[in-house]
């Protein structure tokens, strides 16, 4: 079976073809009902017109018979009877002998039917019988009169309408089937492109994406969403590989240090005192490792969105001020001035603890790196950390600025990932999880995080939406990376 035959066979089984076929079938049924009603109504109107004309002529003939003689009636019938005309007449005397008219016999269908009836008759040279309708007329005891109308043309008209109706239905059915096949094949090609991309991705080509046609239809929207999902999956996979590499470096070193200290304590000649000191240092190192793993677990929970049920409404400015004030003694000890300016009344619906943790990470990061700065800060001639909370276009904006070494533009996306540290020697304290946790908190709340140049130093800005719809946070959106 060729690819074209396979595509055609599959087209008959697609939802698009079934929908198109169902639509055509529904249209044909509705059209049949409408045409049938119109045909019946038109036939009724034509029949009513014929009957009305016959009754009018019957009334004239009956009046003529009552006011005149049978000879006058016969003369009138002879004048109206035409061999090829639609008007039909048959006048007979009391004995049943024909007197005048263009019918060759009295229609037997009228026997016992004073209201009239449909009958068939033959004309000279006709190949077949013709159809007519007639009514009896009361002309007194001296004769019998029948007036009729040929309705063969009306019957031919009805036959033509039926024939056109059937031909039209056949054409509509063919066009509908062909249209359904065309639509289904087009949809099938698009779906096959999605399936081909999916198979390539499952085979290991994570860079493969679903092609877009640019039509902007629902399949393009689906492809765009799938590509966004694949981008996110690829980003997470790359992050997982990077995390694995960093874990091997960042966690192997402290574990080796733990083992070396324990071994050194055992070999120390001071005995119990050396063992105690070694255990104390070991506990400190273990606490740092536990903090690292707790941060990893928290980020994993945030990535899974498993803490939404703990959301509450609170004043963001008050929370940021409380968290920042806890770091004032640490900042003063490092020779930094902490400047806090938070607008009041900015209420958001979020996880209070997580937002507080994100603010604490930003301030702690600013203190660590601001203390390393040798250049004076802006404005007052000293080094300072600025914490701001403001409302921007319906969103809440938290910014923390320092006068430290800053982050180059090419590294600002990378430092938001787990275990990323710009210090190549990695000798300073830290795990590289602080900013990645802030980014995860922003993502959980449908917010964003961006890093800017503070000239000198770094300015970290977290934007959180102040609205919440259907149990989810809404606002600026973004993934924070």
C-alpha positions in Angstrom: 0.0 0.0 0.0 1.4 3.4 -1.0 1.7 6.3 1.3 -1.2 8.1 -0.6 -3.4 5.0 -0.3 -2.6 4.8 3.4 -3.4 8.5 3.8 -6.7 8.0 2.0 -7.7 5.0 4.0 -6.9 6.8 7.3 -8.9 9.9 6.1 -12.1 7.9 6.3 -11.4 7.0 9.9 -10.5 10.6 11.1 -12.7 12.6 13.3 -12.6 15.5 10.7 -14.1 13.2 8.0 -16.8 11.9 10.4 -17.7 15.4 11.4 -17.8 16.6 7.8 -19.9 13.5 6.8 -22.3 14.1 9.7 -22.6 17.8 8.8 -23.4 16.9 5.1 -25.9 14.2 6.2 -27.6 16.6 8.6 -27.7 19.3 5.9 -29.2 16.8 3.4 -31.9 15.7 5.9 -32.9 19.3 6.7 -32.8 20.2 3.0 -35.0 17.2 2.1 -37.6 18.3 4.7 -37.6 21.8 3.5 -37.9 20.9 -0.2 -40.6 18.3 0.6 -42.6 20.9 2.5 -42.2 23.5 -0.3 -43.1 20.9 -3.0 -46.2 19.8 -1.1 -47.3 23.3 -0.5 -46.7 24.4 -4.1 -48.7 21.3 -5.3 -51.5 22.2 -3.0 -51.6 25.8 -4.3 -51.6 24.7 -7.9 -54.3 22.1 -7.2 -56.4 24.7 -5.4 -56.1 27.1 -8.3 -57.3 24.4 -10.7 -60.3 23.4 -8.5 -61.2 27.1 -8.0 -61.2 27.7 -11.8 -63.4 24.6 -12.4 -65.9 25.7 -9.8 -66.2 29.1 -11.3 -66.9 27.7 -14.7 -69.3 25.2 -13.2 -71.2 28.0 -11.6 -71.5 29.9 -15.0 -72.7 26.7 -16.8 -75.2 26.0 -14.1 -76.6 29.5 -14.3 -76.7 29.3 -18.1 -78.7 26.1 -17.9 -81.2 27.5 -15.4 -81.8 30.8 -17.4 -81.5 29.4 -20.9 -81.9 26.2 -22.8 -79.9 23.0 -23.2 -79.0 24.3 -26.7 -77.4 27.4 -25.3 -75.4 25.2 -22.9 -74.3 23.0 -25.8 -73.3 26.1 -27.9 -71.2 27.4 -25.0 -69.5 24.0 -24.5 -68.7 23.8 -28.3 -67.2 27.3 -28.1 -64.9 26.5 -25.1 -63.9 23.0 -26.3 -60.5 23.0 -28.1 -58.8 19.9 -29.2 -55.3 20.8 -27.7 -56.4 23.0 -24.9 -56.3 22.2 -21.2 -60.1 22.8 -20.7 -62.0 19.5 -20.9 -65.8 19.2 -21.4 -68.3 16.4 -21.9 -72.0 17.2 -22.4 -74.6 14.4 -22.8 -78.4 14.3 -23.0 -80.6 12.5 -20.5 -80.1 9.2 -22.4 -76.3 9.5 -22.1 -75.7 10.4 -25.8 -72.9 12.9 -26.3 -74.0 16.3 -27.4 -70.7 18.4 -27.3 -67.2 18.5 -25.7 -63.7 17.4 -26.4 -63.8 14.3 -24.2 -64.7 11.1 -26.0 -66.4 9.5 -23.0 -67.8 10.2 -19.6 -65.0 9.7 -17.0 -66.1 6.6 -15.0 -64.0 7.9 -12.0 -66.7 10.6 -11.4 -69.4 8.1 -10.7 -70.8 8.8 -7.3 -68.4 11.6 -6.6 -70.2 15.0 -6.8 -67.1 16.8 -5.5 -65.0 15.7 -8.5 -62.1 13.3 -9.0 -58.9 12.7 -10.9 -59.1 10.6 -14.0 -57.1 9.6 -17.1 -58.1 10.2 -20.7 -56.7 9.8 -24.2 -56.4 12.3 -26.9 -56.2 11.8 -30.7 -52.6 10.8 -31.6 -51.4 10.7 -28.0 -48.8 8.1 -27.1 -50.0 7.8 -23.5 -52.9 8.6 -21.3 -53.0 12.1 -19.8 -54.0 13.0 -16.3 -56.9 15.4 -15.5 -59.3 16.5 -12.8 -63.0 17.1 -13.3 -66.2 17.9 -11.5 -69.9 17.3 -12.5 -72.1 20.3 -13.2 -75.9 20.4 -12.5 -77.6 21.4 -15.8 -81.0 20.1 -14.9 -82.8 16.8 -15.8 -82.2 17.3 -19.5 -78.5 16.5 -19.6 -75.2 15.7 -17.9 -72.2 18.0 -18.0 -68.6 17.4 -16.8 -65.9 20.2 -16.7 -62.3 19.3 -16.3 -58.7 20.5 -16.6 -55.7 18.8 -17.9 -53.0 18.6 -15.1 -50.3 16.7 -17.1 -48.1 19.8 -17.2 -48.4 20.1 -13.4 -47.4 16.5 -13.0 -44.5 17.0 -15.4 -43.4 20.0 -13.3 -43.6 17.9 -10.2 -41.5 15.2 -11.8 -38.9 17.7 -12.9 -38.7 19.1 -9.4 -38.2 15.6 -8.0 -35.6 14.9 -10.5 -33.7 18.1 -9.8 -34.1 17.4 -6.1 -32.5 14.0 -6.4 -29.7 15.2 -8.7 -29.0 18.1 -6.3 -28.9 15.7 -3.4 -26.5 13.4 -5.2 -24.2 16.3 -6.1 -24.3 17.6 -2.5 -23.5 14.1 -1.2 -20.5 13.7 -3.6 -19.2 17.2 -2.8 -19.7 16.6 0.9 -17.7 13.3 0.8 -15.0 14.9 -1.3 -14.9 17.9 1.0 -14.8 15.7 4.0 -11.9 13.8 2.5 -10.0 17.0 1.7 -10.5 18.4 5.2 -9.6 15.1 6.9 -6.5 14.7 4.7 -5.4 18.2 5.6 -6.0 17.7 9.3 -4.3 14.2 9.0 -1.2 15.8 7.5 -1.0 18.3 10.3 -1.5 15.5 12.9 1.1 13.3 11.2 3.6 16.2 11.4 2.9 16.3 15.2 3.3 12.5 15.5 6.5 12.6 13.5 7.9 15.3 15.7 6.8 13.3 18.8 8.5 10.1 17.5 11.7 12.0 16.9 11.6 13.5 20.3 11.0 10.1 21.9 13.9 8.7 19.9 16.1 11.3 21.7 16.1 14.4 19.5 15.0 16.8 22.2 15.7 19.8 19.9 12.9 18.7 17.5 9.8 20.9 17.5 6.3 20.6 15.9 6.1 22.7 12.7 3.7 25.6 12.5 1.9 26.6 9.3 1.2 30.2 10.4 -2.5 29.9 9.9 -3.2 30.7 13.5 -5.9 28.0 13.8 -6.4 25.6 16.7 -3.8 23.1 15.4 -1.3 25.9 15.3 -2.2 26.9 18.8 -1.8 23.2 19.9 1.6 23.0 18.1 2.7 26.3 19.8 1.7 24.9 23.2 3.4 21.6 22.6 6.6 23.5 21.5 6.4 25.6 24.7 6.0 22.4 26.7 9.0 20.8 24.9 11.0 23.9 25.5 10.3 23.6 29.2 11.1 19.9 29.2 14.3 20.5 27.3 15.2 23.2 29.8 14.5 20.9 32.7 16.5 18.1 31.2 19.4 20.4 30.6 19.0 21.7 34.1 19.0 18.2 35.5 22.2 17.4 33.7 23.8 20.6 35.0 22.5 19.9 38.5 23.9 16.4 38.4 27.3 17.8 37.4 27.2 20.4 40.1 26.0 18.0 42.8 29.0 15.8 42.0 31.3 18.8 42.7 29.4 20.7 45.4 28.4 17.7 47.6 31.3 15.5 47.0 33.7 18.0 48.5 31.9 18.5 51.8 31.4 14.8 52.1 35.1 14.2 51.6 35.8 17.0 54.1 33.5 15.2 56.6 35.3 12.0 56.2 38.8 13.6 56.5 37.9 15.4 59.7 36.5 12.3 61.2 39.6 10.4 60.3 41.8 13.2 61.6 39.9 13.3 64.9 40.4 9.5 65.3 44.2 9.9 64.7 44.6 12.9 66.9 46.7 12.2 70.0 44.4 14.3 72.3 41.9 11.6 72.3 38.4 12.4 73.5 38.9 16.2 73.2 39.9 15.9 69.6 37.0 13.5 68.9 34.6 16.1 70.4 36.0 18.9 68.3 35.8 16.7 65.2 32.2 15.8 65.9 31.2 19.4 66.4 32.8 20.4 63.0 31.2 17.3 61.4 27.7 18.4 62.7 28.3 21.9 61.3 29.2 20.4 57.9 26.2 18.1 58.1 23.9 21.0 58.8 25.1 22.8 55.7 24.4 19.6 53.7 21.0 19.3 55.2 20.2 22.9 54.2 21.3 22.2 50.7 19.1 19.1 50.4 16.1 21.0 52.0 16.5 23.8 49.5 16.5 21.2 46.7 13.4 19.5 48.0 11.7 22.9 48.4 12.5 23.8 44.8 11.2 20.5 43.6 7.9 21.1 45.5 7.7 24.6 44.0 8.3 23.2 40.5 5.5 20.7 41.1 3.1 23.4 42.3 2.3 21.4 45.4 1.9 24.3 47.9 -0.9 26.3 46.2 -3.5 25.3 48.9 -1.5 27.3 51.5 -2.1 30.6 49.7 -3.5 33.5 51.8 -4.1 37.2 51.3 -1.6 39.5 53.0 0.1 42.9 52.8 3.3 42.5 50.7 4.9 45.7 51.9 4.6 44.8 55.5 6.1 41.3 54.9 9.1 42.6 53.0 9.8 45.2 55.6 9.7 42.6 58.4 12.0 40.3 56.5 14.5 43.0 55.5 14.7 44.4 59.0 15.9 41.0 60.3 19.0 41.5 58.1 19.8 45.0 59.4 22.3 43.8 62.1 24.0 41.5 59.5 24.2 44.4 57.0 25.7 46.8 59.6 28.3 44.3 60.6 29.3 44.0 57.0 29.5 47.8 56.7 26.4 48.2 54.6 23.4 50.5 55.0 20.0 48.8 54.5 17.5 51.2 53.0 13.9 49.9 53.0 11.0 51.6 51.3 7.8 49.6 50.9 4.4 50.9 49.9 1.6 50.0 52.2 -1.7 48.4 51.1 -0.3 46.2 48.3 -2.3 43.0 49.0 -1.6 39.8 47.1 -2.8 36.2 47.4 0.2 33.9 47.7 2.1 31.6 50.0 3.4 34.0 52.7 6.2 31.8 53.9 7.6 31.2 50.4 7.5 34.9 49.4 9.2 35.7 52.7 11.9 33.1 51.9 12.4 34.5 48.5 12.8 38.1 49.9 15.3 36.7 52.5 17.3 35.0 49.8 17.5 38.2 47.8 18.6 40.3 50.8 21.1 37.7 52.0 22.6 37.5 48.5 22.8 41.3 48.4 24.6 41.4 51.8 27.1 38.7 50.8 28.0 40.3 47.5 27.7 43.9 48.6 30.2 43.3 51.4 32.7 42.3 48.7 32.4 45.6 46.9 35.3 48.1 47.2 33.7 50.9 45.2 31.5 53.4 46.9 27.8 53.2 46.4 25.6 55.7 44.7 24.6 59.0 46.2 25.7 58.9 49.8 29.3 57.9 49.3 28.8 54.6 51.1 27.8 51.0 50.3 24.1 50.3 50.6 21.4 47.8 49.9 18.1 49.2 48.7 14.9 47.2 49.2 11.8 48.5 47.4 8.1 47.4 47.1 5.9 49.2 44.7 2.8 48.7 42.5 3.4 48.6 38.8 0.4 48.3 36.4 -1.7 46.0 38.6 1.3 43.9 39.7 3.5 44.0 42.8 7.2 44.6 42.3 9.9 43.7 44.8 13.4 44.9 44.1 16.7 44.4 46.0 19.7 46.4 44.9 23.4 46.2 46.0 26.7 47.8 45.0 28.6 44.5 44.6 30.4 43.1 41.6 27.1 42.5 39.8 26.3 39.9 37.1 27.2 40.3 33.5 24.3 40.2 31.0 25.4 36.9 29.5 25.2 35.2 33.0 21.9 36.6 34.2 19.8 33.7 32.9 22.3 31.1 34.0 22.6 32.2 37.6 18.8 31.5 38.1 19.5 27.8 37.7 20.3 25.4 40.4 23.9 25.0 41.7 25.2 27.8 39.4 27.9 29.9 41.0 29.9 32.5 39.1 32.9 31.9 41.4 34.9 29.4 39.4 37.0 28.4 42.4 33.8 27.7 44.5 35.8 28.3 47.7 33.3 30.8 49.2 30.3 29.6 51.3 27.2 29.0 49.3 25.3 26.4 47.3 24.1 28.3 44.3 20.4 27.6 45.1 19.4 31.0 46.5 18.4 32.7 43.2 17.0 29.4 41.7 14.6 29.2 44.7 13.5 32.8 44.2 12.9 32.0 40.5 10.8 28.9 41.5 8.7 30.9 43.9 8.1 33.5 41.2 7.0 30.8 38.7 4.7 29.2 41.3 2.9 32.5 41.7 2.8 33.1 37.9 5.3 35.9 38.4 8.7 36.8 36.9 12.2 37.6 38.1 14.7 39.7 36.2 18.3 40.8 37.0 19.4 44.3 36.0 22.5 46.4 36.2 22.5 48.7 39.3 25.6 50.6 38.1 27.5 49.3 40.0 26.0 46.1 41.4 23.0 44.0 40.8 19.3 44.8 41.0 17.0 41.8 41.4 13.3 42.5 40.6 10.5 40.0 41.4 7.1 40.8 39.9 4.1 39.1 41.4 0.4 39.4 40.3 -2.1 40.9 42.6 -5.0 39.0 41.1 -6.0 35.3 41.3 -8.6 33.6 39.0 -10.1 30.1 39.4 -7.6 29.1 42.1 -4.6 30.0 40.1 -2.4 33.1 40.2 -2.6 35.4 37.3 -0.7 38.5 36.2 2.5 39.0 34.2 3.2 35.3 33.8 6.5 33.9 32.7 8.8 31.2 33.9 11.4 33.4 35.6 14.3 32.0 33.8 
